[in-house]
Protein backbone atom coordinates (compact mmCIF):
# COMPACT_ATOMS: atom_id res chain seq x y z
CA UNK A 1 0.00 0.00 0.00
CA UNK A 2 2.86 2.41 0.80
CA UNK A 3 4.37 1.83 -2.63
CA UNK A 4 1.02 2.53 -4.28
CA UNK A 5 0.50 5.72 -2.26
CA UNK A 6 4.01 6.94 -3.02
CA UNK A 7 3.70 6.07 -6.69
CA UNK A 8 0.46 8.02 -6.96
CA UNK A 9 1.88 11.02 -5.15
CA UNK A 10 5.11 11.02 -7.14
CA UNK A 11 3.24 11.04 -10.43
CA UNK A 12 1.10 14.04 -9.53
CA UNK A 13 2.02 17.47 -10.90
CA UNK A 14 4.17 19.64 -8.62
CA UNK A 15 1.17 21.87 -7.89
CA UNK A 16 -1.03 18.96 -6.86
CA UNK A 17 -3.38 19.76 -4.04
CA UNK A 18 -2.30 18.65 -0.61
CA UNK A 19 -4.11 15.68 0.89
CA UNK A 20 -6.55 16.69 3.64
CA UNK A 21 -4.62 17.94 6.66
CA UNK A 22 -1.22 18.27 4.98
CA UNK A 23 -1.30 21.95 4.05
CA UNK A 24 -1.55 23.04 7.67
CA UNK A 25 1.70 21.29 8.71
CA UNK A 26 3.85 24.17 7.52
CA UNK A 27 2.04 26.56 9.84
CA UNK A 28 4.05 25.16 12.74
CA UNK A 29 6.70 23.03 11.02
CA UNK A 30 7.85 25.43 8.32
CA UNK A 31 11.38 26.65 7.70
CA UNK A 32 11.24 29.03 10.68
CA UNK A 33 10.31 26.33 13.19
CA UNK A 34 12.25 26.31 16.46
CA UNK A 35 13.70 23.57 18.65
CA UNK A 36 10.36 22.97 20.36
CA UNK A 37 8.56 22.66 17.01
CA UNK A 38 11.00 21.20 14.49
CA UNK A 39 11.02 22.00 10.80
CA UNK A 40 10.04 19.13 8.52
CA UNK A 41 12.24 20.40 5.69
CA UNK A 42 14.55 17.70 4.43
CA UNK A 43 12.92 14.89 6.38
CA UNK A 44 12.03 11.72 4.54
CA UNK A 45 8.54 10.36 4.08
CA UNK A 46 9.46 7.40 6.27
CA UNK A 47 10.71 9.65 9.09
CA UNK A 48 7.61 11.83 9.04
CA UNK A 49 5.31 8.82 8.84
CA UNK A 50 7.06 7.09 11.75
CA UNK A 51 6.60 10.20 13.89
CA UNK A 52 2.93 10.56 12.91
CA UNK A 53 2.21 6.91 13.68
CA UNK A 54 4.01 7.16 17.03
CA UNK A 55 1.94 10.21 17.95
CA UNK A 56 -1.18 8.36 16.86
CA UNK A 57 -0.26 5.55 19.31
CA UNK A 58 0.20 8.13 22.07
CA UNK A 59 3.99 7.82 22.13
CA UNK A 60 6.40 10.72 22.34
CA UNK A 61 6.22 14.07 24.05
CA UNK A 62 2.72 15.25 24.92
CA UNK A 63 1.80 17.81 22.30
CA UNK A 64 -1.16 18.59 20.12
CA UNK A 65 0.27 16.15 17.56
CA UNK A 66 -1.24 13.08 19.23
CA UNK A 67 -4.72 14.54 18.85
CA UNK A 68 -4.05 15.61 15.28
CA UNK A 69 -2.60 12.23 14.25
CA UNK A 70 -5.52 10.33 15.78
CA UNK A 71 -7.86 12.21 13.44
CA UNK A 72 -6.40 10.47 10.38
CA UNK A 73 -6.29 6.88 9.17
CA UNK A 74 -2.95 5.25 8.46
CA UNK A 75 -3.36 5.65 4.67
CA UNK A 76 -4.18 9.33 5.19
CA UNK A 77 -1.07 9.75 7.35
CA UNK A 78 1.01 8.06 4.65
CA UNK A 79 -0.31 10.49 2.05
CA UNK A 80 0.34 13.47 4.35
CA UNK A 81 3.91 12.30 5.06
CA UNK A 82 4.63 11.81 1.37
CA UNK A 83 3.25 15.24 0.48
CA UNK A 84 5.11 17.04 3.28
CA UNK A 85 8.40 15.31 2.37
CA UNK A 86 8.22 16.18 -1.32
CA UNK A 87 11.08 18.35 -2.60
HELIX and SHEET records of a PDB file:
HELIX    1   1 UNK A    2  UNK A   10  1                                   9    
HELIX    2   2 UNK A   25  UNK A   29  1                                   5    
HELIX    3   3 UNK A   45  UNK A   56  1                                  12    
HELIX    4   4 UNK A   65  UNK A   70  1                                   6    
HELIX    5   5 UNK A   74  UNK A   85  1                                  12    
END                                                                             
